Each structure stands twice: as structure tokens, then as C-alpha cells.
Amino acid sequence: MQRGGWAIINPMSKTSPGAEERWLALIASLPTEDPAARMRMLRTLESLGAAVMRDGAYLLPDTAASRQGLEHLSEYIAKSTGTAQVLQVVPLSKAQQLAFRSLFDRSARYAELIKVVDSLKVGFGIADPSAISRVLNKLRRDLEAISAMDFFPDEVQQRAAASIAAAEASVHKLLFPTQTQAGGKTGEPLLRRAWATRRPPWADRLACAWLIRRFVDPEGSVSWLDKVQEVPAGAVGFAFDGARFGNSATQVTFEVMLRHFGLAKNAALAKIGAIVHFLEVRDTPVPEAAGVQTLLQGAARRSTSDAELLAEAEKTFDLLYEAYFEAPGK
């Protein structure tokens, strides 16, 4: 059967045309009085990376993931009193094949990522590097999302990845001016690592976890261990006896980490360090400490898990840092 320059094979046929010719089409219709079902259908198709051929007709390359996704979607549509057919489609010409491919061209989205990365470079050495790092983290997640739906990747995807990687390296040098990679005396890399501390989470441990996720290892993970629980193999321990990073004779772990990672001269972080020090040691009073203590205690009461408490604490430390930070030259 032919339709509009392409041929339809039996629904979900097991025939095997050439790899360059296999496509799946969803022909679907839902009742107009059920907008919620239609919205769910469209969101599912978007998550699968489907292209719109016309209203009610959607296209995907014929892959195992696409087949599974469209089969589940067609079942949902049928349960919602709609109609859906998943068909295998074969273009009748090379021109039609290229036209189908063009529906999945992600180059404009990659180009937009590159453009945003280039715009961030203007702020290198001026804006807060940790803020730039957060934007780059989001851009990397965007890149991964686009790549997951890029069925025909080409060099522009590689250029986008290289652009983000180069910007991340530059920002890391700004965050750590005395070292290009966070590591100990042995040069051990401390990027994209698992970090571990012990319960209960309080000022020093929460502040250290925030410091790690914002300045040291934004893509790292933090776990909370019970007192007798062994530190997982390969994890970097902090803020407990015997950990890789712990208290010194005069400083809490947060202050030790500031010095180790070349951040002790950051005035905003130093002020936060003084607050954390007082909340843990109770020696030299810091005016802002009482307010921070109240916020952390409130977060602890509201939170139902360590992860939730850390997320709340990070908001507090983010606000403190933004309040204390002054861009160079001010």
C-alpha cells in the first residue's frame, strides 16, 4: 500500500528492509473531549523523539526502543477510547528517505547550546565561576537529553560536547587557580566521584556536602553512612574520624577543604566557614550564626530524608554565598 510517497507494510511487520529504510509510523486519534489523554500522548511522543508528519501521524526510526514505546502508547490510546495503529513504513525513494531523516535534524539545538556556551565565556574572570559552573551543568544535561533523541548524530554533536567540555575545564581553573584538577598529593582526581560522610547531618557535614556539589565536584554524589557502616570502595570520606578530609587541630572540615582546594581566599566562603566553625565548636561568636542555626534546625524538622535535608541546607548556603560574594573589581 502506498501513501503520499511512502509505502506501508503490514502493521509491525517482521520483514527486514535495509537498515536505512526502516521507520515506524503511529496513526492515532483521540476524542476531543479528552484533552488530558491527548496531552499525555503528545508528551510521550516528545520523550520518544518522534517527528510530526501531520496531525495524528508521527514518525520514528524503527528501533527496539521506539517499537516498545509506541506499542505501550497505542495500548494507552486504545484504553482512552481512541484509535491507534503502529505501522512499518518504507520510503519509495532516496529523496523521501532523506526527507524523513531531516525531520530528526538536531543540529539547530546543538548550535544553540554552543551559542550559549560562547556567551558564558564573556563572564570568565568576572562573574562568579560557581554560577557559571551551574549553568554548564544544566547545559550538559540538555546535551545529554538532545543526544538521547538524536538518531543520526554527526559532527555538530561532537562540537557541542567539545565546547561544553572546554568551558568546564576553563571554569574549573577559575575555581581552583592553583591546581587544574582537584586532587591530593598523589594527584588523585576528585571529579565525578562518590563522596561519603556519617550521620547525623549537621552544620559542618551539610556545608561540606554543599561545597563539594557546588565548587569541587558538581557531578559527584553524596551518601550518608551510619556510624558503623563501612565507607564504600572508591568513595571519598569527609567530616568524620579517619576520613580523607577531617577536622584539623584548629579547623572544622569545611575550613580544611577550603584550604585544600585553593578556596580559602574566597571571602564569601571564608565567612560561611566562620559560621560553620562556630556552630560546631562554639568558640568565637559570629552574628549570623544564630539565624543559620535556626534555618538548619527548621530544615531538619521538615525533612523526611538526608537527601531532602541536604537540598534544604543547600538553599541556605546558596543564599549566604550570594549575599557575601562580591565580583572582582567591585
Phi and psi in degrees as a GROMACS rama.xvg file:
@    title "Ramachandran Plot"
@    xaxis  label "Phi"
@    yaxis  label "Psi"
@TYPE xy
-113.084  148.717  GLN-2
-153.248  118.557  ARG-3
54.2226  37.1645  GLY-4
90.1103  8.39917  GLY-5
-141.009  155.462  TRP-6
-105.375  140.976  ALA-7
-102.994  126.494  ILE-8
-92.0017  169.796  ILE-9
-51.6111  145.415  ASN-10
-51.1352  127.532  PRO-11
51.886  39.6268  MET-12
-57.2792  149.124  SER-13
-94.2201  4.42809  LYS-14
-65.0629  158.476  THR-15
-126.545  81.0305  SER-16
-65.9159  172.547  PRO-17
-55.7463  151.206  GLY-18
-57.3495  -29.054  ALA-19
-79.7513  -4.52836  GLU-20
-113.315  -6.87554  GLU-21
-82.9943  124.071  ARG-22
-141.135  157.587  TRP-23
-121.982  138.872  LEU-24
-122.322  134.566  ALA-25
-103.896  121.468  LEU-26
-108.007  111.698  ILE-27
-134.685  151.944  ALA-28
-146.765  136.466  SER-29
-127.636  151.265  LEU-30
-59.9433  138.825  PRO-31
-65.3135  -22.344  THR-32
-83.7864  7.69775  GLU-33
-125.029  68.8705  ASP-34
-64.2332  -29.0597  PRO-35
-64.8348  -42.2128  ALA-36
-65.3992  -39.6032  ALA-37
-64.7638  -41.3903  ARG-38
-63.824  -40.5112  MET-39
-64.7262  -39.7066  ARG-40
-60.9822  -46.324  MET-41
-65.7974  -38.7979  LEU-42
-67.0084  -37.6027  ARG-43
-65.3543  -44.0865  THR-44
-62.206  -38.7861  LEU-45
-64.139  -41.704  GLU-46
-66.4443  -27.3568  SER-47
-80.8855  -14.6995  LEU-48
84.9658  22.1412  GLY-49
-70.1603  149.219  ALA-50
-101.259  146.681  ALA-51
-90.982  120.985  VAL-52
-88.9015  -42.6525  MET-53
-164.881  176.582  ARG-54
-59.9117  120.147  ASP-55
90.4718  -1.70723  GLY-56
-128.334  123.269  ALA-57
-132.01  146.905  TYR-58
-124.125  142.935  LEU-59
-145.664  149.435  LEU-60
-60.8847  146.739  PRO-61
-80.1052  92.3671  ASP-62
-123.467  165.745  THR-63
-60.3999  -41.5536  ALA-64
-65.566  -40.7849  ALA-65
-65.3592  -42.8059  SER-66
-60.4799  -47.9277  ARG-67
-60.9843  -46.1297  GLN-68
-61.8796  -43.7396  GLY-69
-71.6743  -34.0713  LEU-70
-62.7261  -46.3987  GLU-71
-63.6928  -39.5647  HIS-72
-66.391  -41.6863  LEU-73
-64.1101  -35.4063  SER-74
-65.2895  -41.7703  GLU-75
-62.4241  -43.8655  TYR-76
-62.0443  -42.0678  ILE-77
-62.4392  -39.6627  ALA-78
-68.3537  -22.8887  LYS-79
-91.9239  22.7599  SER-80
60.1255  28.7574  THR-81
-105.6  -172.72  GLY-82
-127.432  144.878  THR-83
-154.203  137.878  ALA-84
-132.21  135.624  GLN-85
-107.349  119.077  VAL-86
-120.31  147.197  LEU-87
-90.2959  132.109  GLN-88
-120.733  139.71  VAL-89
-125.716  118.532  VAL-90
-61.0377  146.313  PRO-91
-90.8568  -3.3968  LEU-92
-151.396  161.879  SER-93
-65.2764  -34.7712  LYS-94
-61.8338  -41.0299  ALA-95
-67.1249  -37.8874  GLN-96
-59.7335  -45.0688  GLN-97
-65.4661  -34.5217  LEU-98
-65.4272  -39.6131  ALA-99
-63.1286  -44.5931  PHE-100
-59.9224  -39.3058  ARG-101
-62.3855  -24.2338  SER-102
-66.125  -17.7735  LEU-103
-111.856  21.4806  PHE-104
-73.4697  114.62  ASP-105
-100.487  8.26745  ARG-106
-60.3802  -35.8953  SER-107
-64.5216  -36.2393  ALA-108
-71.9382  -38.3103  ARG-109
-64.6062  -41.9823  TYR-110
-61.4035  -36.5483  ALA-111
-66.679  -38.4967  GLU-112
-61.6075  -45.481  LEU-113
-60.987  -39.8738  ILE-114
-62.9681  -41.9733  LYS-115
-66.0289  -42.086  VAL-116
-60.3923  -44.3342  VAL-117
-61.1642  -36.8017  ASP-118
-68.4641  -29.9949  SER-119
-68.1279  -28.1898  LEU-120
-61.3083  -25.0975  LYS-121
-61.7475  -30.1783  VAL-122
-88.8128  -2.48634  GLY-123
-61.0923  125.88  PHE-124
85.3557  -5.06525  GLY-125
-118.535  -57.717  ILE-126
-78.0025  164.098  ALA-127
-60.7813  116.461  ASP-128
-61.369  -30.0093  PRO-129
-67.3391  -33.7053  SER-130
-67.1905  -40.8388  ALA-131
-63.7123  -39.0656  ILE-132
-60.4627  -39.8521  SER-133
-64.0566  -40.4707  ARG-134
-64.2426  -40.9371  VAL-135
-64.5887  -36.5626  LEU-136
-60.9851  -41.9563  ASN-137
-65.5948  -41.4946  LYS-138
-63.2465  -36.6618  LEU-139
-65.7685  -40.3984  ARG-140
-63.7505  -38.7272  ARG-141
-62.6608  -41.9955  ASP-142
-60.1286  -43.9347  LEU-143
-64.2405  -37.7219  GLU-144
-67.0363  -42.5396  ALA-145
-65.6683  -43.5278  ILE-146
-62.5464  -34.2997  SER-147
-64.3809  -23.7708  ALA-148
-109.799  13.8344  MET-149
-96.2933  98.8647  ASP-150
-79.584  -15.9263  PHE-151
-133.875  65.8854  PHE-152
-64.2999  146.843  PRO-153
-138.522  -164.118  ASP-154
-64.9674  -23.5616  GLU-155
-67.6736  -32.0392  VAL-156
-63.1719  -42.6363  GLN-157
-64.8299  -38.4776  GLN-158
-65.1327  -39.8538  ARG-159
-64.0382  -43.6304  ALA-160
-63.6786  -41.8544  ALA-161
-66.5594  -37.417  ALA-162
-63.7976  -44.3232  SER-163
-67.0421  -42.803  ILE-164
-61.5115  -41.6464  ALA-165
-65.6105  -40.3391  ALA-166
-66.2937  -39.709  ALA-167
-61.5775  -41.1682  GLU-168
-63.9588  -40.473  ALA-169
-65.9122  -42.7367  SER-170
-67.5437  -35.8596  VAL-171
-62.55  -36.3543  HIS-172
-66.8985  -33.0386  LYS-173
-69.6573  -37.6379  LEU-174
-70.6407  -34.8695  LEU-175
-125.203  76.3541  PHE-176
-63.3907  -21.9498  PRO-177
-97.4175  -0.813581  THR-178
-153.517  141.277  GLN-179
-85.4808  -15.7354  THR-180
-145.632  131.736  GLN-181
-67.221  120.313  ALA-182
-164.307  170.416  GLY-183
-88.3496  -163.469  GLY-184
-64.4487  -24.4753  LYS-185
-84.9773  -2.76036  THR-186
80.413  15.6617  GLY-187
-61.9182  125.138  GLU-188
-70.8691  136.194  PRO-189
-119.313  51.6421  LEU-190
-123.397  141.133  LEU-191
53.6045  44.8193  ARG-192
-109.16  166.36  ARG-193
-91.1261  131.267  ALA-194
-117.316  143.704  TRP-195
-139.267  140.248  ALA-196
-138.649  179.952  THR-197
-108.946  155.731  ARG-198
-77.3444  156.449  ARG-199
-83.7132  148.513  PRO-200
-74.7093  123.667  PRO-201
-138.775  -164.13  TRP-202
-49.7007  -55.5636  ALA-203
-65.3539  -46.9923  ASP-204
-66.6387  -39.4578  ARG-205
-66.6419  -42.8961  LEU-206
-65.0046  -40.4593  ALA-207
-62.9654  -43.425  CYS-208
-61.4671  -41.2319  ALA-209
-62.776  -44.3713  TRP-210
-60.1221  -43.6805  LEU-211
-61.3187  -48.8189  ILE-212
-73.4063  -25.3968  ARG-213
-96.7554  -35.0516  ARG-214
-117.414  -34.1206  PHE-215
-95.3172  -52.5511  VAL-216
-144.851  74.6614  ASP-217
-57.556  -26.0924  PRO-218
-98.4293  6.10048  GLU-219
-78.0898  170.271  GLY-220
-120.282  149.58  SER-221
-119.704  130.326  VAL-222
-123.176  155.468  SER-223
-116.19  124.31  TRP-224
-107.386  147.331  LEU-225
-71.0519  165.956  ASP-226
-57.6874  -38.6715  LYS-227
-98.6025  1.15579  VAL-228
-75.7406  135.995  GLN-229
-71.6968  144.528  GLU-230
-70.6088  128.261  VAL-231
-56.9606  145.804  PRO-232
-57.394  131.747  ALA-233
86.5328  -10.9061  GLY-234
-78.9393  150.537  ALA-235
-99.5758  114.25  VAL-236
-82.8122  149.254  GLY-237
-150.422  148.256  PHE-238
64.2102  40.5804  ALA-239
-157.775  161.24  PHE-240
-59.6056  130.78  ASP-241
86.0922  -0.427824  GLY-242
-77.4553  161.456  ALA-243
-57.7705  -41.5857  ARG-244
-118.773  120.333  PHE-245
-142.284  -177.88  GLY-246
-65.4681  149.082  ASN-247
-102.45  -172.536  SER-248
-64.7705  -27.6993  ALA-249
-125.257  -6.10727  THR-250
-129.59  147.652  GLN-251
-79.427  170.282  VAL-252
-60.7678  -37.2398  THR-253
-57.3137  -44.5093  PHE-254
-68.3554  -37.2179  GLU-255
-62.427  -41.9781  VAL-256
-68.7841  -36.2638  MET-257
-57.0687  -46.8069  LEU-258
-66.5188  -43.2021  ARG-259
-62.7478  -40.1494  HIS-260
-95.0991  14.97  PHE-261
70.1535  27.6923  GLY-262
-109.868  3.00857  LEU-263
-64.9672  -23.6808  ALA-264
-85.234  -3.69455  LYS-265
-75.6133  110.117  ASN-266
-60.8878  -37.7103  ALA-267
-65.421  -43.4897  ALA-268
-68.1312  -35.47  LEU-269
-63.5389  -38.7435  ALA-270
-65.8713  -41.2493  LYS-271
-63.8035  -38.7868  ILE-272
-58.6746  -39.6133  GLY-273
-64.463  -38.7351  ALA-274
-65.3263  -48.1983  ILE-275
-61.2543  -42.1866  VAL-276
-57.4154  -47.414  HIS-277
-65.3478  -41.1497  PHE-278
-64.3346  -25.1302  LEU-279
-93.8074  -39.0455  GLU-280
-104.222  -28.7804  VAL-281
61.4861  45.1489  ARG-282
-104.518  -89.0114  ASP-283
-78.612  116.839  THR-284
-61.6328  145.344  PRO-285
-126.85  122.823  VAL-286
-53.6178  -40.1921  PRO-287
-76.5375  -11.6932  GLU-288
-61.4688  -38.5811  ALA-289
-61.084  -42.1274  ALA-290
-66.438  -41.3837  GLY-291
-65.1625  -40.2872  VAL-292
-60.0663  -43.3629  GLN-293
-62.091  -42.5699  THR-294
-64.2494  -43.4148  LEU-295
-68.1622  -38.36  LEU-296
-65.1895  -40.0592  GLN-297
-64.1416  -41.3983  GLY-298
-63.0328  -39.4646  ALA-299
-64.1621  -37.751  ALA-300
-68.714  -37.845  ARG-301
-78.0742  -28.6927  ARG-302
-78.6975  143.829  SER-303
-105.986  -0.390337  THR-304
-155.182  163.335  SER-305
-62.0598  -40.2428  ASP-306
-62.7225  -39.4595  ALA-307
-67.4538  -40.323  GLU-308
-64.1268  -42.5652  LEU-309
-62.138  -41.6198  LEU-310
-60.6963  -40.1558  ALA-311
-68.58  -42.8691  GLU-312
-63.7883  -37.4889  ALA-313
-60.9625  -35.5392  GLU-314
-62.4447  -41.6472  LYS-315
-63.1547  -47.8134  THR-316
-69.2345  -33.0501  PHE-317
-61.2776  -45.072  ASP-318
-64.0865  -41.2157  LEU-319
-61.5024  -44.6095  LEU-320
-64.5184  -43.7732  TYR-321
-62.4433  -35.4703  GLU-322
-70.0373  -34.8187  ALA-323
-91.3569  -23.0786  TYR-324
-72.8053  135.352  PHE-325
-126.157  125.273  GLU-326
-64.1697  148.922  ALA-327
-55.8335  138.446  PRO-328
96.1417  -10.2921  GLY-329
